[in-house]
């Protein structure tokens, strides 16, 4: 039987998960996904992810892979996996990819978005998906801060949580946008080649201080020249969503399954 590698696009509400990666005794995205795969295929296979998300962080476009010998129809496979998955996560799409494609290493970029509600009445319905701040934020100052960031390969250790010894802290920032989408809601969208642990949340935490006037846009940029972990505070996890993991179309093209009959 020929071994195959399949890629899955995942959506999940991270509220009740202890992050994406397996942890003993904890409910995780990987744990639930591998359990559903076994129930569907009766085949044990390890799920590999394009990147990690912390406890409480959500996703609209996480990517995972399995290796399999099964030849199930692609569309029925999505339905079957979703039948076995819990209600707070789902497979959005699935495709067959070459065995030499690593969805983490071959990713071109990752896109995250952070939601902040600044002012007005706090929303109990949205409390797990948005960071509520009573003070209105100065979007102009926040924009000045992010536009002064280095849009190139740079050492982002100041905005990172602890990393293993010898772990590279160089990442390339492609885009960082601050947008007011209604009178009391701000979106911060960040795209980079990759992110260090807690990097986006620390970027947003420090950016909120700029918006409140506690620090200047220049103070924000100056964090980059300070010691590891000096920027922050770390914004709450529940406001953060992994929107997308991008690939060259020649590597992973989610539309390529339209004319395929089997995995």
FILOPA-760614 format. One record per residue: x, y, z of N, C-alpha, C in turn. Coordinates in steps of 0.1 Angstrom, whole numbers, padded with zeros to 4 digits, always signed. Layout:
<nodes>
XYZXYZXYZ ...
</nodes>
This chain:
<nodes>
+0009-0012+0000+0000+0000+0000+0009+0012+0000 +0006+0022-0008+0014+0034-0010+0011+0044+0002 +0022+0049+0008+0021+0059+0019+0018+0072+0013 +0009+0079+0019+0005+0093+0014+0006+0103+0026 +0008+0115+0023+0007+0126+0032-0005+0135+0029 -0013+0138+0038-0025+0147+0036-0024+0159+0045 -0027+0170+0039-0028+0183+0047-0042+0187+0050 -0044+0191+0062-0057+0195+0067-0057+0210+0071 -0067+0217+0066-0069+0231+0071-0079+0230+0083 -0075+0236+0094-0083+0235+0106-0088+0248+0111 -0101+0248+0116-0106+0260+0124-0110+0255+0138 -0106+0263+0148-0110+0259+0161-0111+0271+0170 -0120+0269+0180-0122+0279+0191-0113+0274+0202 -0102+0281+0205-0092+0277+0215-0096+0278+0229 -0108+0283+0232-0111+0286+0246-0109+0275+0256 -0113+0263+0252-0113+0251+0262-0102+0242+0259 -0092+0246+0251-0080+0238+0248-0068+0243+0255 -0059+0234+0259-0046+0238+0265-0035+0239+0254 -0039+0246+0243-0030+0248+0232-0031+0238+0221 -0023+0239+0211-0024+0230+0199-0016+0217+0202 -0005+0217+0209+0004+0206+0210+0000+0196+0221 +0003+0183+0219+0000+0173+0229+0006+0177+0243 -0002+0175+0253+0002+0177+0267-0005+0166+0276 +0003+0159+0283-0003+0148+0291-0013+0153+0301 -0025+0147+0300-0036+0150+0309-0043+0163+0305 -0040+0169+0294-0047+0181+0290-0054+0179+0277 -0065+0187+0275-0072+0187+0262-0065+0196+0252 -0061+0190+0241-0054+0198+0231-0059+0196+0217 -0056+0205+0208-0060+0203+0194-0054+0191+0188 -0041+0188+0190-0035+0176+0185-0041+0164+0190 -0044+0164+0203-0050+0152+0209-0063+0148+0203 -0072+0158+0202-0085+0156+0196-0085+0152+0182 -0075+0158+0174-0074+0155+0160-0069+0141+0158 -0059+0137+0165-0054+0123+0164-0065+0113+0168 -0072+0116+0179-0083+0107+0183-0094+0106+0172 -0097+0117+0166-0107+0116+0155-0102+0108+0143 -0089+0110+0140-0083+0103+0129-0083+0088+0131 -0080+0084+0143-0080+0070+0147-0094+0064+0146 -0104+0071+0151-0118+0066+0150-0123+0065+0136 -0118+0074+0127-0122+0073+0113-0115+0063+0105 -0102+0062+0107-0093+0053+0098-0089+0040+0105 -0091+0039+0118-0086+0028+0126-0070+0026+0124 -0064+0038+0122-0050+0039+0119-0044+0050+0128 -0033+0046+0135-0027+0056+0144-0017+0064+0135 -0018+0077+0136-0008+0085+0128-0006+0098+0136 +0006+0103+0137+0009+0115+0144+0006+0127+0135 -0001+0137+0141-0004+0150+0134+0007+0159+0136 +0012+0165+0125+0022+0176+0126+0016+0189+0121 +0020+0200+0128+0013+0212+0126+0023+0223+0120 +0017+0232+0113+0025+0243+0107+0031+0252+0118 +0025+0253+0129+0029+0261+0140+0021+0259+0153 +0025+0263+0164+0018+0261+0176+0009+0273+0179 -0002+0270+0186-0010+0281+0192-0011+0278+0207 -0011+0289+0215-0012+0288+0229-0026+0285+0234 -0027+0281+0247-0040+0279+0253-0048+0291+0252 -0061+0289+0247-0070+0301+0245-0069+0308+0232 -0059+0305+0224-0058+0311+0210-0066+0304+0200 -0073+0311+0191-0082+0305+0181-0075+0304+0168 -0081+0297+0159-0076+0295+0145-0087+0294+0135 -0085+0301+0123-0093+0299+0112-0085+0292+0101 -0072+0291+0102-0064+0285+0091-0052+0278+0095 -0053+0271+0107-0042+0262+0111-0040+0251+0101 -0028+0245+0099-0026+0235+0090-0019+0223+0097 -0024+0211+0094-0018+0199+0100-0016+0188+0089 -0008+0179+0092-0006+0168+0082-0007+0154+0089 -0012+0144+0082-0011+0130+0086-0004+0122+0075 +0002+0111+0078+0006+0101+0068-0003+0090+0069 -0007+0084+0058-0018+0074+0057-0016+0065+0045 -0021+0053+0046-0022+0043+0035-0036+0042+0030 -0045+0050+0036-0059+0049+0032-0062+0056+0019 -0073+0052+0012-0076+0058-0001-0091+0063-0001 -0094+0069+0010-0108+0074+0011-0110+0086+0003 -0123+0088-0002-0127+0100-0009-0125+0112-0001 -0119+0123-0007-0115+0134+0001-0127+0141+0008 -0138+0143+0001-0149+0151+0006-0156+0143+0017 -0157+0130+0016-0163+0122+0026-0154+0121+0038 -0141+0122+0036-0131+0122+0047-0133+0134+0056 -0135+0146+0050-0137+0158+0057-0149+0156+0066 -0160+0151+0060-0173+0149+0067-0171+0139+0079 -0164+0129+0076-0162+0118+0086-0153+0123+0098 -0143+0131+0095-0134+0136+0106-0142+0146+0114 -0150+0154+0107-0158+0164+0115-0169+0157+0123 -0173+0146+0119-0183+0138+0127-0176+0134+0140 -0163+0130+0140-0157+0125+0152-0150+0137+0160 -0149+0148+0154-0142+0159+0162-0153+0166+0171 -0148+0173+0182-0157+0180+0190-0162+0193+0183 -0173+0198+0189-0179+0210+0182-0171+0222+0181 -0160+0223+0189-0152+0235+0189-0140+0234+0180 -0140+0224+0171-0129+0224+0161-0135+0216+0149 -0129+0219+0137-0134+0213+0124-0123+0213+0114 -0124+0203+0105-0115+0203+0093-0123+0211+0082 -0116+0222+0077-0122+0230+0067-0120+0225+0053 -0107+0220+0051-0103+0214+0038-0093+0204+0039 -0091+0196+0029-0081+0185+0030-0075+0183+0016 -0062+0181+0014-0056+0178+0001-0045+0168+0003 -0041+0162-0008-0030+0153-0008-0018+0161-0012 -0006+0159-0005+0006+0166-0008+0018+0157-0008 +0028+0161-0015+0040+0152-0016+0046+0149-0002 +0052+0137-0001+0058+0133+0012+0069+0142+0017 +0075+0149+0008+0087+0157+0012+0083+0171+0016 +0070+0174+0016+0065+0187+0020+0063+0187+0035 +0070+0196+0042+0068+0199+0056+0060+0212+0058 +0048+0211+0064+0040+0223+0064+0045+0233+0073 +0054+0230+0082+0060+0241+0090+0072+0247+0083 +0081+0239+0078+0093+0244+0071+0090+0251+0058 +0080+0246+0051+0077+0251+0037+0067+0263+0037 +0062+0267+0049+0053+0278+0050+0060+0291+0046 +0053+0299+0038+0059+0312+0033+0057+0322+0044 +0045+0322+0051+0042+0332+0061+0031+0327+0070 +0029+0333+0082+0018+0331+0090+0011+0345+0093 -0002+0344+0093-0010+0357+0096-0018+0355+0108 -0016+0364+0118-0024+0365+0130-0032+0378+0131 -0043+0377+0138-0051+0389+0140-0055+0390+0155 -0054+0402+0160-0058+0404+0174-0069+0414+0175 -0080+0411+0183-0091+0419+0184-0091+0426+0198 -0093+0439+0198-0094+0447+0210-0107+0455+0210 -0115+0455+0221-0126+0464+0222-0122+0475+0232 -0122+0487+0227-0117+0498+0236-0129+0508+0239 -0134+0507+0251-0145+0515+0255-0158+0509+0252 -0169+0516+0256-0182+0511+0255-0185+0501+0266 -0195+0493+0264-0199+0483+0274-0192+0469+0270 -0186+0463+0280-0180+0450+0277-0190+0440+0272 -0186+0431+0264-0195+0421+0258-0193+0408+0264 -0203+0403+0272-0201+0389+0278-0201+0379+0267 -0208+0381+0256-0209+0371+0245-0195+0369+0238 -0188+0380+0237-0175+0380+0230-0163+0380+0239 -0165+0377+0252-0154+0377+0262-0143+0368+0259 -0146+0357+0252-0135+0347+0249-0128+0350+0235 -0132+0361+0229-0127+0364+0215-0121+0378+0213 -0122+0386+0224-0118+0400+0222-0113+0405+0236 -0102+0413+0235-0096+0419+0248-0103+0432+0250 -0110+0433+0262-0118+0445+0265-0109+0455+0273 -0108+0467+0268-0100+0478+0275-0110+0489+0276 -0111+0495+0288-0120+0506+0290-0116+0519+0283 -0103+0521+0282-0098+0534+0276-0097+0533+0261 -0102+0544+0254-0101+0545+0240-0086+0545+0236 -0083+0539+0225-0069+0538+0220-0067+0548+0209 -0055+0553+0209-0051+0563+0199-0045+0555+0187 -0053+0553+0176-0049+0545+0165-0038+0551+0157 -0038+0564+0157-0027+0571+0149-0013+0568+0156 -0012+0569+0169+0000+0566+0176+0004+0551+0174 -0006+0542+0175-0003+0528+0173+0002+0525+0159 -0004+0532+0149+0001+0530+0135+0015+0535+0133 +0018+0547+0139+0031+0552+0138+0041+0542+0144 +0038+0535+0155+0047+0526+0161+0049+0514+0152 +0039+0508+0147+0041+0496+0139+0048+0499+0125 +0045+0511+0120+0052+0514+0107+0067+0516+0109 +0071+0519+0121+0085+0521+0123+0093+0508+0126 +0086+0497+0127+0092+0484+0129+0100+0480+0117 +0110+0471+0119+0118+0467+0107+0111+0456+0099 +0108+0459+0087+0101+0449+0078+0112+0442+0070 +0119+0434+0077+0131+0426+0072+0134+0416+0082 +0144+0407+0079+0148+0398+0089+0155+0405+0101 +0150+0402+0113+0155+0409+0125+0154+0400+0137 +0161+0404+0148+0161+0396+0160+0149+0402+0169 +0139+0393+0171+0126+0397+0178+0126+0391+0192 +0138+0388+0198+0138+0382+0211+0132+0391+0222 +0133+0404+0220+0127+0414+0230+0112+0412+0231 +0105+0407+0220+0091+0405+0220+0087+0390+0222 +0097+0382+0227+0094+0368+0228+0094+0363+0243 +0087+0352+0245+0088+0345+0257+0100+0337+0257 +0102+0329+0268+0115+0321+0268+0116+0312+0256 +0128+0310+0251+0131+0301+0239+0142+0292+0243 +0143+0280+0237+0154+0271+0241+0167+0277+0237 +0178+0273+0244+0191+0277+0241+0195+0273+0226 +0200+0282+0219+0204+0280+0205+0193+0281+0195 +0181+0285+0200+0169+0287+0191+0170+0300+0184 +0169+0300+0171+0170+0313+0164+0159+0322+0167 +0162+0335+0169+0151+0345+0172+0150+0355+0160 +0155+0351+0149+0154+0359+0137+0142+0356+0129 +0133+0365+0127+0121+0364+0119+0120+0376+0109 +0113+0374+0098+0110+0385+0089+0096+0389+0090 +0094+0402+0093+0081+0408+0094+0077+0413+0080 +0065+0409+0075+0060+0413+0062+0050+0424+0063 +0042+0424+0073+0031+0434+0074+0026+0435+0088 +0022+0447+0092+0016+0449+0105+0007+0461+0104 -0006+0458+0106-0016+0468+0104-0025+0470+0116 -0028+0483+0119-0037+0486+0130-0049+0493+0124 -0061+0488+0126-0073+0493+0120-0085+0494+0129 -0092+0506+0129-0104+0507+0137-0116+0503+0128 -0122+0492+0132-0133+0487+0123-0147+0491+0128 -0148+0496+0140-0160+0503+0144-0157+0512+0156 -0166+0520+0161-0162+0530+0171-0155+0524+0183 -0157+0512+0187-0151+0506+0198-0144+0493+0196 -0139+0491+0183-0131+0479+0180-0119+0481+0172 -0108+0475+0176-0095+0477+0169-0090+0463+0165 -0085+0462+0153-0079+0450+0148-0064+0452+0146 -0056+0443+0151-0041+0444+0148-0038+0431+0140 -0034+0432+0128-0031+0421+0119-0016+0421+0116 -0010+0409+0118+0005+0408+0117+0008+0396+0108 +0017+0398+0098+0021+0387+0090+0037+0387+0090 +0042+0375+0092+0057+0373+0092+0060+0359+0087 +0073+0357+0085+0078+0344+0081+0075+0333+0092 +0075+0338+0104+0072+0329+0116+0072+0338+0128 +0068+0332+0139+0067+0340+0152+0073+0332+0163 +0079+0339+0172+0085+0334+0184+0074+0331+0194 +0076+0323+0205+0066+0321+0215+0061+0335+0221 +0048+0337+0221+0041+0349+0227+0045+0361+0219 +0051+0361+0208+0056+0373+0201+0044+0382+0197 +0034+0377+0191+0023+0385+0187+0016+0392+0199 +0014+0384+0209+0007+0389+0221+0016+0399+0229 +0029+0398+0228+0037+0408+0234+0038+0421+0225 +0037+0419+0212+0037+0430+0203+0024+0438+0206 +0013+0431+0207+0000+0438+0210-0001+0444+0224 +0005+0437+0234+0005+0442+0247+0012+0455+0248 +0024+0456+0242+0031+0469+0242+0025+0479+0233 +0018+0475+0223+0011+0484+0214-0001+0491+0221 -0007+0483+0229-0019+0489+0237-0014+0500+0246 -0001+0498+0251+0005+0509+0260+0007+0521+0251 +0011+0520+0239+0012+0531+0230-0001+0538+0228 -0012+0530+0225-0025+0535+0223-0031+0543+0235 -0027+0538+0247-0031+0545+0259-0023+0557+0263 -0012+0559+0256-0003+0571+0259+0007+0568+0269 +0008+0555+0274+0018+0552+0285+0032+0552+0279 +0034+0548+0267+0047+0549+0260+0046+0555+0246 +0056+0560+0241+0056+0566+0228+0058+0556+0217 +0055+0559+0204+0058+0550+0193+0073+0547+0193 +0082+0557+0196+0096+0554+0196+0100+0545+0207 +0094+0546+0219+0096+0537+0230+0093+0522+0225 +0083+0521+0218+0078+0508+0213+0089+0501+0204 +0094+0509+0195+0104+0504+0185+0117+0501+0193 +0120+0510+0203+0133+0508+0211+0133+0495+0218 +0122+0489+0221+0122+0476+0228+0131+0466+0220 +0132+0467+0207+0139+0458+0199+0154+0457+0202 +0159+0468+0208+0173+0469+0211+0176+0465+0226 +0165+0461+0233+0167+0458+0247+0168+0442+0248 +0169+0438+0260+0171+0423+0263+0159+0415+0259 +0162+0401+0258+0151+0392+0255+0139+0393+0265 +0127+0393+0260+0115+0394+0268+0112+0407+0275 +0119+0418+0270+0118+0431+0277+0105+0438+0273 +0099+0434+0261+0087+0441+0256+0075+0434+0262 +0064+0442+0263+0052+0437+0268+0044+0448+0275 +0033+0444+0283+0030+0431+0288+0025+0421+0277 +0023+0409+0280+0017+0399+0271+0002+0401+0271 -0004+0404+0259-0018+0405+0258-0025+0392+0261 -0037+0391+0266-0044+0379+0268-0046+0370+0255 -0045+0357+0257-0046+0348+0246-0059+0349+0238 -0070+0351+0245-0083+0350+0239-0086+0360+0228 -0078+0371+0227-0081+0380+0216-0074+0376+0203 -0066+0366+0203-0057+0362+0192-0063+0351+0183 -0062+0352+0170-0066+0342+0161-0055+0340+0150 -0052+0327+0147-0043+0324+0136-0052+0324+0123 -0051+0334+0115-0060+0335+0103-0056+0326+0092 -0042+0325+0089-0038+0318+0077-0024+0314+0078 -0021+0303+0072-0007+0299+0069-0005+0298+0054 +0004+0306+0049+0005+0308+0034+0016+0299+0029 +0014+0294+0016+0023+0286+0009+0024+0291-0005 +0035+0288-0012+0035+0289-0026+0025+0280-0032 +0018+0284-0043+0007+0275-0048+0013+0262-0054 +0025+0263-0058+0032+0251-0063+0035+0240-0052 +0034+0245-0040+0037+0236-0028+0024+0231-0022 +0015+0240-0018+0002+0236-0013-0008+0246-0019 -0018+0240-0026-0029+0248-0032-0042+0241-0028 -0049+0248-0019-0061+0242-0013-0072+0240-0023 -0071+0246-0035-0081+0244-0046-0078+0231-0054 -0066+0225-0052-0062+0214-0060-0070+0201-0058 -0078+0201-0048-0086+0189-0045-0099+0188-0053 -0102+0198-0060-0116+0199-0067-0118+0188-0077 -0107+0183-0083-0109+0173-0094-0103+0159-0090 -0101+0158-0077-0095+0145-0072-0106+0137-0066 -0105+0124-0068-0115+0115-0062-0111+0108-0049 -0098+0107-0047-0093+0100-0035-0082+0108-0029 -0079+0105-0017-0068+0111-0010-0055+0107-0017 
</nodes>
